Amino acid sequence: FAPIDAEMIEWLALPPGARVLDAGCGPGTMLAQFAAAVGPAGHVAGLDADAEALERARRYLAAQPHAG
């Protein structure tokens, strides 16, 4: 889904410093892309009903350059 995800991020035209809520974030791959788009002044949060998916998202995001 990476090409579609990148196209969606571009379509959203998130400005630097924006706040993003990803409801149903799953393993967090989009969260990293949102973080890159909004930059260090922005804020990205992910929610998911599946605790295992959230744990995978935490591990995935900890290894990303925009973690934190």
PASEBA-1860 file (N, C-alpha, C; in nm, 3 decimals):
! residues 68
1> FAPIDAEM> 0.080/-0.121/0.000/0.000/0.000/0.000/0.084/0.127/0.000 ~ 0.214/0.113/0.004/0.302/0.230/0.017/0.276/0.338/-0.086 ~ 0.260/0.306/-0.216/0.232/0.413/-0.312/0.100/0.485/-0.284 ~ 0.000/0.409/-0.245/-0.131/0.469/-0.214/-0.119/0.555/-0.088 ~ -0.048/0.506/0.012/-0.028/0.583/0.135/0.041/0.715/0.106 ~ 0.147/0.711/0.027/0.220/0.833/-0.007/0.132/0.930/-0.083 ~ 0.049/0.878/-0.172/-0.043/0.963/-0.248/-0.145/1.029/-0.155 ~ -0.193/0.953/-0.057/-0.289/1.009/0.038/-0.226/1.119/0.122
9> IEWLALPP> -0.103/1.097/0.167/-0.033/1.200/0.245/-0.020/1.327/0.162 ~ 0.018/1.312/0.037/0.031/1.428/-0.052/-0.103/1.498/-0.071 ~ -0.209/1.419/-0.092/-0.343/1.475/-0.113/-0.391/1.555/0.008 ~ -0.357/1.508/0.129/-0.400/1.577/0.250/-0.332/1.713/0.267 ~ -0.214/1.730/0.208/-0.140/1.857/0.215/-0.131/1.907/0.359 ~ -0.083/1.821/0.447/-0.071/1.857/0.588/0.035/1.965/0.606 ~ -0.002/2.076/0.669/0.098/2.181/0.690/0.191/2.146/0.805 ~ 0.312/2.199/0.804/0.401/2.178/0.919/0.331/2.227/1.046
17> GARVLDAG> 0.345/2.150/1.152/0.284/2.187/1.279/0.142/2.136/1.297 ~ 0.088/2.066/1.198/-0.051/2.017/1.207/-0.062/1.907/1.312 ~ -0.185/1.882/1.354/-0.217/1.773/1.446/-0.294/1.668/1.367 ~ -0.254/1.541/1.385/-0.317/1.431/1.311/-0.360/1.323/1.409 ~ -0.482/1.273/1.393/-0.531/1.158/1.467/-0.560/1.048/1.367 ~ -0.491/0.937/1.380/-0.513/0.821/1.293/-0.594/0.719/1.373 ~ -0.725/0.717/1.353/-0.813/0.622/1.421/-0.811/0.491/1.343 ~ -0.775/0.383/1.410/-0.758/0.256/1.343/-0.620/0.248/1.281
25> CGPGTMLA> -0.518/0.289/1.357/-0.383/0.303/1.302/-0.313/0.171/1.273 ~ -0.365/0.060/1.324/-0.300/-0.069/1.297/-0.155/-0.069/1.341 ~ -0.064/-0.120/1.257/0.077/-0.131/1.297/0.155/0.000/1.290 ~ 0.092/0.110/1.256/0.156/0.242/1.266/0.233/0.292/1.146 ~ 0.227/0.223/1.035/0.308/0.266/0.920/0.268/0.405/0.870 ~ 0.140/0.435/0.874/0.097/0.569/0.831/0.138/0.676/0.933 ~ 0.146/0.639/1.060/0.184/0.736/1.162/0.321/0.795/1.133 ~ 0.414/0.711/1.090/0.548/0.760/1.058/0.543/0.858/0.941
33> QFAAAVGP> 0.460/0.829/0.843/0.448/0.919/0.727/0.381/1.051/0.768 ~ 0.280/1.042/0.855/0.217/1.164/0.906/0.319/1.248/0.982 ~ 0.400/1.183/1.065/0.501/1.256/1.143/0.601/1.327/1.053 ~ 0.642/1.260/0.947/0.734/1.324/0.852/0.669/1.444/0.786 ~ 0.539/1.434/0.757/0.468/1.543/0.689/0.448/1.665/0.779 ~ 0.417/1.645/0.908/0.388/1.759/0.995/0.512/1.814/1.063 ~ 0.621/1.738/1.061/0.746/1.788/1.116/0.749/1.792/1.267 ~ 0.860/1.842/1.321/0.879/1.840/1.467/0.782/1.930/1.544
41> AGHVAGLD> 0.723/2.027/1.479/0.627/2.114/1.548/0.487/2.054/1.549 ~ 0.467/1.947/1.472/0.336/1.883/1.465/0.319/1.776/1.572 ~ 0.200/1.717/1.572/0.169/1.611/1.668/0.085/1.505/1.597 ~ 0.123/1.380/1.616/0.052/1.268/1.554/0.016/1.168/1.663 ~ -0.109/1.124/1.665/-0.155/1.024/1.761/-0.226/0.913/1.686 ~ -0.207/0.791/1.733/-0.273/0.676/1.673/-0.358/0.603/1.774 ~ -0.475/0.560/1.732/-0.565/0.482/1.815/-0.600/0.353/1.743 ~ -0.614/0.246/1.820/-0.660/0.121/1.761/-0.723/0.038/1.872
49> ADAEALER> -0.827/-0.036/1.840/-0.895/-0.121/1.937/-0.815/-0.247/1.967 ~ -0.720/-0.281/1.883/-0.639/-0.402/1.897/-0.510/-0.369/1.972 ~ -0.498/-0.416/2.095/-0.381/-0.387/2.177/-0.253/-0.441/2.113 ~ -0.261/-0.554/2.046/-0.143/-0.610/1.979/-0.097/-0.520/1.865 ~ -0.191/-0.465/1.790/-0.157/-0.373/1.681/-0.090/-0.248/1.737 ~ -0.138/-0.198/1.849/-0.076/-0.081/1.910/0.066/-0.110/1.956 ~ 0.088/-0.228/2.009/0.224/-0.265/2.050/0.316/-0.274/1.929 ~ 0.267/-0.331/1.820/0.347/-0.335/1.697/0.376/-0.194/1.649
57> ARRYLAAQ> 0.278/-0.105/1.659/0.298/0.035/1.618/0.404/0.102/1.704 ~ 0.400/0.077/1.834/0.502/0.136/1.923/0.642/0.091/1.883 ~ 0.658/-0.040/1.860/0.790/-0.092/1.821/0.834/-0.036/1.686 ~ 0.742/-0.032/1.593/0.774/0.019/1.459/0.817/0.166/1.466 ~ 0.739/0.246/1.539/0.767/0.389/1.545/0.896/0.421/1.622 ~ 0.929/0.339/1.720/1.052/0.363/1.796/1.175/0.353/1.706 ~ 1.163/0.278/1.598/1.276/0.261/1.506/1.277/0.363/1.391 ~ 1.181/0.452/1.388/1.170/0.549/1.280/1.242/0.679/1.314
65> PHAG> 1.290/0.750/1.212/1.364/0.875/1.238/1.279/0.985/1.300 ~ 1.147/0.979/1.285/1.060/1.084/1.338/0.998/1.043/1.472 ~ 1.054/0.939/1.535/1.001/0.891/1.663/1.007/1.002/1.766 ~ 0.907/1.001/1.853/0.905/1.100/1.960/0.808/1.207/1.933
END
